[in-house]
Amino acid sequence: MHEEKREKIVFFILVLFDQLTKFFSLKMDFGQINHSVSWGLLPFWSNSILIVIISFLLFFLWRFKSKTGVWLMLVGGMSNLLDRIIRGGVVDFLKLPLIPTFNMADVAICFGAAWFIVDFVKTKTLS
């Protein structure tokens, strides 16, 4: 299977997984809809901000050789954007002590950002 096709399939599966976890968290009544940005910041949120961020990530996807981190950030961003379009806000349901409530898309964004930074530093160090 071509790498690009495999990436698209994994992308779709991860977005679907995130949407299913959000759907079931709402059905089981432990999810909550967050209408602002991360951790309740910027209550005047605009979808245009997320579109600008996703455009920025698409640029990085096109520009850099190592794409796994960018793909993970895109998965999270696209799934959260889908939430905003469908539900008017992002569904959060995971809660850990001292950390605001979050979801699987947020996990993908954080791991993707970390992966991207590590790859970027490794690439710059080896050159």
C-alpha distance (Angstrom), angle and dihedral (degrees) to the residues before:
residue distance angle dihedral
M1 . . .
H2 3.78 . .
E3 3.78 114.9 .
E4 3.82 93.6 -124.1
K5 3.81 92.3 52.4
R6 3.80 91.0 47.5
E7 3.83 90.5 50.8
K8 3.81 90.9 52.4
I9 3.81 92.1 49.3
V10 3.82 91.9 49.0
F11 3.82 89.3 46.1
F12 3.82 91.0 53.4
I13 3.83 92.9 45.5
L14 3.82 92.6 50.3
V15 3.82 93.1 48.5
L16 3.81 89.4 47.5
F17 3.83 91.1 48.7
D18 3.81 91.2 50.6
Q19 3.80 92.3 47.8
L20 3.82 91.2 49.0
T21 3.81 92.6 50.7
K22 3.81 89.4 50.6
F23 3.80 92.6 46.6
F24 3.82 92.8 51.5
S25 3.81 92.9 43.7
L26 3.81 88.9 57.5
K27 3.82 93.0 43.7
M28 3.81 91.0 50.5
D29 3.83 89.1 46.9
F30 3.79 100.1 -121.5
G31 3.81 98.5 100.8
Q32 3.76 123.8 89.5
I33 3.80 131.1 -160.9
N34 3.79 114.4 -121.9
H35 3.81 111.0 -156.6
S36 3.79 95.2 -174.4
V37 3.79 133.4 59.9
S38 3.81 125.4 -81.1
W39 3.79 115.0 -33.3
G40 3.80 92.2 3.8
L41 3.79 94.3 -65.1
L42 3.80 123.3 145.6
P43 3.81 101.5 20.2
F44 3.83 88.4 -169.4
W45 3.83 89.3 69.4
S46 3.78 118.4 168.6
N47 3.82 125.5 -159.1
S48 3.80 87.4 -138.1
I49 3.81 88.7 72.0
L50 3.81 90.5 57.6
I51 3.80 91.2 46.2
V52 3.83 89.7 53.9
I53 3.83 90.1 49.7
I54 3.82 92.2 48.9
S55 3.82 90.1 48.9
F56 3.81 88.3 52.0
L57 3.83 90.1 51.2
L58 3.81 91.3 48.8
F59 3.81 87.9 54.8
F60 3.82 89.7 53.7
L61 3.80 90.5 46.8
W62 3.78 89.1 55.2
R63 3.84 95.1 41.0
F64 3.82 105.6 45.8
K65 3.79 130.3 61.0
S66 3.80 96.0 -143.0
K67 3.77 104.4 68.3
T68 3.80 107.0 164.4
G69 3.80 94.7 92.9
V70 3.79 92.5 46.9
W71 3.82 91.4 47.9
L72 3.82 90.2 52.9
M73 3.81 91.4 50.1
L74 3.82 89.7 48.6
V75 3.82 91.3 50.6
G76 3.79 91.2 54.4
G77 3.79 94.2 42.2
M78 3.79 94.4 48.1
S79 3.80 93.3 46.5
N80 3.81 92.3 49.1
L81 3.82 90.1 46.5
L82 3.81 88.4 52.1
D83 3.81 88.3 53.3
R84 3.79 91.2 52.2
I85 3.80 91.6 49.6
I86 3.83 95.3 44.8
R87 3.82 102.2 34.0
G88 3.80 105.0 18.2
G89 3.81 91.1 -116.2
V90 3.79 143.4 32.3
V91 3.81 119.9 -81.1
D92 3.82 111.8 -127.7
F93 3.79 122.4 -174.6
L94 3.82 111.8 148.4
K95 3.79 115.1 95.1
L96 3.79 128.4 -174.5
P97 3.81 127.1 172.3
L98 3.83 113.5 -82.5
I99 3.83 92.4 4.2
P100 3.80 124.8 99.3
T101 3.82 116.6 -115.0
F102 3.81 113.2 -80.9
N103 3.83 142.8 167.8
M104 3.81 140.4 -132.8
A105 3.83 91.8 -89.5
D106 3.80 88.8 58.9
V107 3.81 89.0 51.6
A108 3.82 89.9 52.3
I109 3.82 90.7 49.6
C110 3.82 92.8 50.3
F111 3.81 95.0 45.3
G112 3.81 89.9 44.3
A113 3.80 92.4 51.8
A114 3.80 91.5 48.1
W115 3.82 91.3 46.9
F116 3.81 91.0 48.8
I117 3.82 93.1 49.5
V118 3.82 92.8 48.3
D119 3.82 91.7 48.0
F120 3.80 91.4 46.0
V121 3.82 92.8 50.3
K122 3.84 91.9 45.3
T123 3.80 91.1 49.9
K124 3.81 93.2 48.4
T125 3.83 92.2 45.4
L126 3.80 93.9 49.7
S127 3.82 94.4 48.1
